[in-house]
Amino acid sequence: MWDYSEYAQLKVEIAERVATVTLNRPDRLNAVTSRLHHELENIWLDLASDRDVNAIILTGAGRAFCAGADLGGVEAGELTRGAAKRHRFDRGPVQAANGRRIIENMLDVEQPIIGAINGDAIGLGATLALLCDIIVVSETARFADTHVKIGIVAGDGGAVIWPLLIGPHRAKEFLMRGHYITGAEAGRIGMVNYAVPAAEVTTRARALAQELADGPTWAIRWSKLAVNKWLKEQANLIMDTGLAYEMMTLKTKDHKEAVKAFLEKRKPNFVRNKE
């Protein structure tokens, strides 16, 4: 069996050829630290190589799926800087290339990925949820790409997957306004596969994953990969530009003001003129 013991912020459990990958920072609503970002880049490579895994469930611990980037968290102890034994996820700050690798690695996994979206999926969390092959979401969960709320571009995948699922006009409104959509509404407009009561999310996702794990392996995997060619072409077309714009907005006064306002729990006062 593959060794997943180095993963600290992802919990990996395997049973009956189904791997359940859980974002495991419930006290922070599974918000993404540098460590978790690096783990999310690599987990897809490990799962793709694991012959004991025929299907994957991606979910979150606690009441949220993923709250996006951890703007207010402290990573002390989460990375082992200066420790005698270094782990492969001790890679320091997240760069643009890391954002690209999460998307590329997730799209390259042959095994089907079932999203069990148990709660809110925000920012990068929404991208991860919406990139799953089949999405089961709680009716009361919410999706939003709120990059714009902190003065930056949704360059780490939001500009790729939202237009493919709901069309460019609706996607641009969500990405420019940072508004939320409930799981129930996402199900109504075909953004996700199934919107169900919260208590049924895990059961429905597990049943789907087990059906696929027990099915004709290569027909299932290669059907997925054939469709993912389209998704990968869109990612290749959009991500370099999106990430470049995101890196540029990280240097703006608007972004600095948004982060300061978030930490101070107040409404940001954005500049009105071009920088």
N, C-alpha and C positions, 0 to 999 in steps of 0.2 A: 504493500500500500504506500502511496505517495506520502511524504512527510510535510505536513503543514504547520509544524510546531513553531516556526519562526514568525508566523502571523500573529500579531498582538491585538490589532484593532479589527480584524476580520476573524470570525469564528467559522470553521469549516467542519461540517459533519457529513459523513457518507454512509448511506444505507440503501441497499437494494439498487445499486448502480446510480443513485441520485445523490448529488452533492448539494447540500444546503449551505450557502455562503451568506453569513449574517454580518452586516455592518454593526459593530459591537461597541458603541460608545453611547449607551442609552441616556446617561446623565447629561450629555451634550447634544441630544437629539441626533446622534450619529453624524455630527458635523465633521467635515473633512480637514484633518491636520495634514502636515507634510508627510508624516509617517503613513497615515491611512491612504493618502494619494499614491504613494509609492507601492503600497500593498495592493491597491486596486489596479495598478499597472501590471503587476506581476502575477496576480492570482489567475488571470485568464491563460497565461502561458503554462502555469503548472497544471491547471485543470485540463487544458487541451492535450497534455502529455500523459494524463492519468488514465490508464486503461481500465480502471475500476469505475470510471464515471461515464455514464451514457446520457445524462441530463443534469441540468443545473437549476437550482432555485436561488434567486437573489432576493434578500429581504433585509429588514432592519430590526434591531432589538428595541424593545420598549414601544413608545407611542408614536414614533416617527419613523419614516424610512430613512430620510437623510435631509438635514437642514441646510445643505450646501457647505460653503467654506466656513471654518471656525474662526470668526473674526475676533472673538473675545476670549478664546481659550488659551490656556498655558500648556505648552508642550513639554515642560520639564518632566523628565522621566520617560517620555514617550519615544524619544530618540536616545541612543546610547552614545552620545558624543563623549569622547575621552575615556570611554570604558575600555577595559583590557580586551574584551571580546566584542568585535563589531559584527553586526548583522547586515545582510544584503539590502535591507531597507533603510539603512542609515545613510541617506544620500543628500541630506540638507534641503534647502529651499526648493520649491517646485518651480520649474522653468516652463517655457512655452512648449518645448519638446515633450515634456512629461504629459501635458494636456493632450497632445496629439496621440501619444502612445496608449493612453487609456482607451480612446475611441478605436484606434486601429486594432489593438489586442482584443478588445471585446468583439469586434466585428469578425475577427479571424477565427474565433473559437468554433470548432465544428459541432460540438454538442449543443442542442437547443437550450436556451436560457429562458426560464419562466420567471417573470417578475412577480413576486408576492408583495405588493406595495401596501403595507399595513398602515401607513400614516403619511403625513406630509412629505412631498418630494420637491425640494426647492433648489434652484440653481443647478450645480453639478449633480445634485441628487435627482432632479427631474430628468437630466440627460441620461444618467445611468438607468433610471426606470424605463424611459421611453425607448432606449436602445435594446431592451430585452426583446426576445423573439415573440413571446406571448406575454401579455400583461394582464394580471388579475389585480384589481385595486379595490380598496375599501371605498364604499360610496361616500363616506365622509372625509376621506383623505383629500388633500389639495395638491395640485401641481402649479408651479410657477417658476419662471426663470427671472430672478430678481437682480441679475447683474446690474441692470440700469439703475436700480435703487441705491447702489453704492458707486454710481458714476463710472461704470465700466461696461464694455461690450461683452455680450454673451458669446465669446469666441471659443469656448472649450466644448462645443458640441451643440449648444442650443440653436444656433443659426443653421445647423445641419438638419437636425431631426424634427423640429417643430414644423417647418414648412412642408416636409414630406408627409407628415401625419394629418395636418389640418389646412394645408394650402398657404401660399405666401401672404395673402392679405390678413388672414386671422393671425398667422404666426407673427407678422410684423407688429400687429397691435399688441399682442401679449409680450413680445420682446422689448418693445419701446416703452410700454407702460408698466411692465413688471406685475401685471395683474394675475390673480389666482383663478383656477378653474377646479371645481370639485370633481371627485372621482365619478360621481353620478353623471355629471354633465359631460365629462370626458368619454364615458361610455356611450352616452346618447349621440355624440357627434362622431363616433368611431375612432377616437384618439387612442383608446385602449380596447382590449378584447372583451374583458368582463369587469363590470362594476357590481360588487356584491356587498352584503352586510359585512361589517368588520370581522365578525366571528367566523365567517366562512372563507376568508381570504386564504389562509394557510391550507385548509382542507382542499379547496378547489385547485390551488397551485400544485399541491402535492399529487393530486389525482392526475392532472395534466402531465406533470413531470414523469410520473411512473408509467403512464401510457406510452410516452415517447421513449423512455428508457427501455421498455419491453418490446418496442416495435422494431421494424426493419432498419437496423442501424445506419447503413450506408445510404439507403434511399432518403431517410430523414435528414441526415447530415448534409448530403449533397443538394437536396432541395433547398435547405436553408442557405447554403453557400451560393447557390445560383441566384437567389433573391438578393443576398448581401452584396453581390457585385454591383448592383444599382446603388445601394447605400454607400459602399466604399467609393464609388465614382463621385457621389455628391460630397462625401467627406474630403476627398482629394481636391475637389473643386473649391470648396468653401473654407476649410479649416486654416490654411496658411494665412489667408486674408483676415479671417475672424480673430485668430490668435495675435496677429500683428496689430490689429486695431485694439484688442484687449490690452496688450502690452503698452501701447501708446496711452490709453486712457488711465492706466495705473499711475502715470506721471502727471495727471491733470490736477488742478486745484479742486475740481468737483469731487474727484475720488477721495482726496485727502479730507475734504470737508465731510463727505458722507460717512467715512469710517469714524472720524472724530465724533460726529453726531450720533452714530450708532452706539459707541462706547459711552457717550454722555446721556443716552436715552432721550434725545430731542430730535426735532425735525431739522433736516439739513437746510442750509441757506446756500443754494447753488449760485455760482456767478452767472450773470445774464449776458455777458459779452464773450466773443470768441477769444480763446486764449492764444 
